[in-house]
């Protein structure tokens, strides 16, 4: 049963931080949101590295690292075009980071005339990113500012999922020879793996894992249950939580959602309503979902297998109970808005981390009350 009322939240002054520590009384356990990194400018993504090193991307084109409360800006990034929604986007450590040191990130590559969403990787060496190499760039450039994406999520076989927005042209999401409006599956070198679902299918780009997406800003892999989840911002209050299906069309856009879209004009001509994957959950209100994590581990025993989703517009944090791939319950965790929720991610320490804010953002760690 869906719970529409919010759970009360109490604010406590944190002894050693400017941001306030937040106490959450949720349905199953009491928790605290503890600030671990502050004063972030338009934060987008976070990689939590072993040893409590937090690496945070800011859309304005910077990477900030935090260790023991000390901030350090990282130099050595490639050229990034910052305009509107374009800029530095998501960031994620490689699964073999302790051995290789690779950090992957997405960004807008280009200039004032056009940009493409690109993927690169590099290694941290003090306050610099070294050995930087661009691995992938979407195949068609666009005006710089609109819906570049992007989120990253590693699968259990060390392949990487990467979302690319529809770049403000909905029909492109139904063109399977255009990376826009797709989720891509890449190997660590940025190439299409040999077992990609559409690799040998005529009319499809080999990197495509799923298509028919508008703006996926939350992406998470649940290896324990063999599920891949995404959250997507749709128009007209149709924001969605998706259980992704490899090699399938997830339905953006059709005339019911965007009256200007004529799907039969899409380059592939492959739109068929009968083949569209329905969302696992459709929000009734405007949420602009951003950030998604699958909850596993001993810190949150009552939330095992649940999903945590953030909201940019709603400034809310949602918990979804999942039963056999279906949504059984929704709980709202914040009673008072703290700013747009940008990202939700589980770290290697088993804790959940929540990135909140815009011009003055904060990274919080979600800790059980003792």
Residue pairs with C-beta under 8 A, 6 or more apart in sequence:
1 329
2 329
2 330
3 27
3 329
3 330
3 331
3 332
4 330
4 332
5 332
6 316
6 332
6 333
6 334
6 335
7 24
7 25
7 26
7 27
7 331
7 332
7 333
7 334
7 335
8 25
8 335
9 22
9 23
9 24
9 25
9 333
9 334
9 335
9 336
10 22
10 23
10 25
11 20
11 21
11 22
11 23
11 336
12 20
12 21
12 22
12 23
13 20
13 21
14 20
14 21
14 34
14 35
16 69
17 35
17 38
18 35
18 38
18 39
19 35
19 38
19 362
19 364
20 35
21 32
21 33
21 34
21 35
22 32
22 33
22 334
22 338
22 364
23 30
23 31
23 32
23 33
23 369
24 30
24 31
24 32
24 33
24 333
24 334
26 319
26 331
26 333
27 331
28 302
28 303
29 300
29 301
29 302
29 303
29 368
29 369
30 368
30 369
31 366
31 367
31 368
31 369
32 366
32 367
32 368
32 369
33 354
33 364
33 365
33 366
33 367
34 364
34 365
34 366
34 367
35 362
35 363
35 364
36 54
36 66
36 353
36 363
36 364
36 365
37 54
37 56
37 64
37 66
37 71
37 362
37 363
38 360
38 361
38 362
38 363
39 71
39 360
39 361
40 56
40 58
40 64
40 355
40 357
40 360
40 361
40 362
40 363
41 58
41 60
41 62
41 359
41 360
41 361
42 58
42 59
42 60
42 87
42 358
42 359
42 361
43 56
43 57
43 58
43 59
43 342
43 343
43 355
43 357
43 361
43 363
44 57
44 58
44 59
44 87
44 88
44 89
44 90
44 91
44 342
44 343
44 355
45 56
45 57
45 89
45 90
45 91
45 92
45 105
45 151
45 152
45 342
45 343
45 345
45 355
46 54
46 55
46 56
46 57
46 91
46 343
46 345
46 353
46 355
46 363
47 54
47 55
47 56
47 91
47 92
47 93
47 103
48 54
48 55
48 93
48 345
48 347
48 348
48 349
48 353
49 55
49 93
49 97
49 348
50 97
50 98
50 348
51 67
52 67
52 68
52 349
53 65
53 66
53 67
54 65
54 66
54 67
54 353
54 363
55 63
55 64
55 65
55 74
55 91
55 93
55 103
55 124
56 63
56 64
56 65
56 66
56 91
56 355
56 363
57 63
57 88
57 89
57 90
57 91
57 105
58 64
58 87
58 88
59 82
59 85
59 87
59 88
59 89
60 82
60 87
60 88
61 77
61 80
61 82
61 87
61 88
62 73
62 74
62 77
62 88
63 73
63 74
63 77
63 88
63 91
63 105
63 129
64 71
64 72
64 73
64 74
65 71
65 72
65 73
65 74
65 124
66 72
66 363
72 127
73 127
74 124
74 127
74 128
74 129
75 127
75 128
75 129
76 122
76 128
76 129
76 130
76 132
77 88
77 107
77 129
77 132
78 107
78 109
78 120
78 132
78 134
79 109
80 87
80 88
80 107
80 108
80 109
81 87
81 108
81 109
81 110
81 111
81 112
81 115
81 144
82 88
82 108
83 108
83 112
83 115
83 144
83 145
84 144
84 145
84 146
85 145
85 146
85 147
85 148
86 108
86 115
86 144
86 145
86 148
87 107
87 108
88 105
88 107
88 108
89 105
89 106
89 107
89 108
89 117
89 148
89 149
89 150
89 151
90 105
90 106
90 149
90 150
90 151
90 152
91 103
91 104
91 105
91 106
91 152
92 103
92 104
92 105
92 152
92 153
92 154
92 160
93 102
93 103
93 104
94 100
94 102
94 103
94 104
94 121
94 154
94 188
95 154
95 158
96 102
96 158
97 103
100 123
101 123
101 124
102 121
102 122
102 123
102 188
103 121
103 122
103 123
103 124
103 129
104 119
104 120
104 121
104 135
104 152
104 160
105 119
105 120
105 121
105 122
105 152
106 117
106 118
106 119
106 120
106 149
106 150
106 152
106 162
107 117
107 118
107 120
108 115
108 116
108 117
108 118
108 144
108 148
109 115
109 116
109 117
109 118
109 134
109 137
110 116
110 141
110 144
111 144
112 144
113 144
114 141
114 142
114 143
114 144
115 141
115 142
115 143
115 144
115 148
116 137
116 138
116 139
116 140
116 141
116 142
117 137
117 138
117 148
117 149
117 150
117 164
117 165
117 179
118 134
118 136
118 137
118 138
119 134
119 135
119 136
119 137
119 152
119 160
119 162
119 186
119 190
120 132
120 133
120 134
120 135
121 132
121 133
121 135
122 129
122 130
122 131
122 132
122 133
123 129
123 130
123 131
124 130
134 190
135 186
135 189
135 190
136 162
136 184
136 186
136 190
136 207
138 164
138 179
138 180
139 178
139 179
139 205
140 172
140 178
140 179
140 180
142 167
142 168
142 169
142 180
143 167
143 168
146 165
146 167
146 168
147 165
147 166
147 167
147 168
147 214
147 215
148 164
148 165
148 167
149 162
149 163
149 164
149 165
149 215
149 216
149 217
150 162
150 163
150 164
150 165
151 161
151 162
151 163
151 216
151 217
151 218
151 219
151 230
152 160
152 161
152 162
152 219
153 160
153 161
153 219
153 220
153 221
153 228
154 160
154 161
154 221
155 161
155 185
155 221
155 223
155 228
156 221
156 223
158 187
158 188
159 185
159 186
159 187
159 188
159 193
160 185
160 186
160 187
160 188
161 183
161 184
161 185
161 209
161 219
161 221
161 228
162 183
162 184
162 185
162 186
163 182
163 183
163 184
163 213
163 216
163 217
163 219
163 230
164 179
164 180
164 181
164 182
164 183
164 184
165 180
165 181
165 213
165 214
165 215
165 216
166 172
166 173
166 180
166 181
166 213
166 214
166 215
166 252
166 253
167 180
167 181
169 180
170 181
170 214
170 252
170 253
170 257
170 258
170 260
170 261
171 253
171 261
171 262
171 263
171 265
171 266
172 178
172 180
172 181
172 266
173 180
173 181
173 182
173 211
173 212
173 213
173 214
173 252
173 253
174 181
174 211
174 212
174 249
174 252
174 253
174 263
174 266
174 268
174 270
174 271
175 181
175 266
175 267
175 268
176 182
176 198
176 203
176 204
176 205
176 208
176 211
176 267
176 268
176 270
177 203
177 204
177 205
177 267
177 268
178 205
178 267
179 205
179 207
179 208
181 211
181 212
181 213
181 214
181 252
182 205
182 207
182 208
182 209
182 210
182 211
182 213
183 208
183 209
183 210
183 211
183 213
183 216
183 219
183 230
183 244
184 207
184 208
184 209
185 192
185 193
185 196
185 207
185 208
185 209
185 246
186 192
186 193
186 207
187 193
192 199
192 206
192 207
193 199
196 206
196 207
196 208
196 209
197 208
197 209
197 246
197 247
198 204
198 205
198 206
198 208
198 247
199 206
203 268
203 270
204 268
208 247
209 244
209 246
209 247
210 244
210 245
210 246
210 247
210 248
210 249
210 250
210 277
211 249
211 250
212 249
212 250
212 251
212 252
212 253
212 276
213 230
213 232
213 250
213 252
214 232
214 233
214 234
214 235
214 252
214 253
215 232
215 233
216 230
216 231
216 232
216 242
217 231
217 232
217 233
217 288
217 289
217 290
217 291
217 312
218 229
218 230
218 231
218 289
218 290
218 291
218 292
218 309
218 310
218 343
218 344
219 228
219 229
219 230
219 292
220 228
220 229
220 230
220 292
220 293
220 294
220 307
221 227
221 228
221 229
221 294
222 228
222 229
222 294
222 296
222 305
224 296
224 305
225 305
225 322
225 325
227 243
227 294
227 325
228 243
228 244
228 246
229 241
229 242
229 243
229 244
229 280
229 292
229 294
229 307
230 241
230 242
230 244
230 292
231 239
231 240
231 241
231 242
231 289
231 290
231 291
231 292
231 309
232 239
232 240
232 242
232 250
232 252
232 279
232 289
233 239
233 287
233 288
233 289
233 290
233 312
234 240
234 252
234 257
235 257
235 258
236 257
237 283
237 284
237 285
237 286
238 257
238 282
238 283
239 282
239 283
239 286
239 287
239 288
239 289
240 279
240 280
240 281
240 282
240 283
240 289
241 279
241 280
241 281
241 282
241 283
241 289
241 307
241 309
241 320
241 327
242 250
242 277
242 279
242 280
243 277
243 279
243 280
243 325
244 250
244 277
245 277
248 275
248 277
249 270
249 271
249 272
249 275
249 276
249 277
250 276
250 277
250 279
251 276
251 277
251 278
253 261
253 263
254 261
254 263
254 271
254 273
255 261
255 262
255 263
263 271
264 271
280 325
280 326
280 327
281 320
281 327
281 330
283 289
285 314
286 313
286 314
287 311
287 312
287 313
287 314
287 316
288 311
288 312
288 313
288 314
288 340
289 309
289 310
289 311
289 312
290 310
290 311
290 312
290 340
290 341
290 342
290 343
291 308
291 309
291 310
291 341
291 342
291 343
291 344
291 345
291 354
291 355
292 307
292 308
292 309
292 310
292 344
293 307
293 308
293 344
293 345
293 346
293 352
294 305
294 306
294 307
294 346
295 303
295 304
295 305
295 306
295 307
295 308
295 346
295 352
296 304
296 305
296 346
296 350
297 304
297 346
297 350
298 350
299 350
299 351
299 352
299 367
299 368
300 306
300 352
300 368
303 319
305 322
306 319
306 320
306 321
306 322
307 319
307 320
307 322
308 317
308 318
308 319
308 320
308 344
308 352
308 354
309 317
309 318
309 319
309 320
309 344
310 316
310 317
310 318
310 340
310 341
310 342
310 343
310 344
310 354
310 355
310 356
311 317
311 318
311 340
311 341
312 340
312 341
312 342
313 340
314 337
315 334
315 337
315 338
315 339
315 340
315 341
316 332
316 333
316 334
316 337
316 341
317 332
317 333
317 334
317 341
317 344
317 354
318 330
318 331
318 332
318 333
319 330
319 331
319 333
320 327
320 329
320 330
320 331
321 327
321 328
321 329
321 330
321 331
322 328
338 356
338 357
339 356
339 357
339 358
339 360
339 361
340 356
340 357
340 358
341 354
341 355
341 356
342 355
342 356
342 357
342 361
343 353
343 354
343 355
344 352
344 353
344 354
344 355
345 352
345 353
345 355
346 352
346 353
347 353
351 365
351 366
351 367
352 365
352 366
353 363
353 364
353 365
353 366
354 363
354 364
354 366
355 361
355 362
355 363
355 364
356 362
356 363
356 364
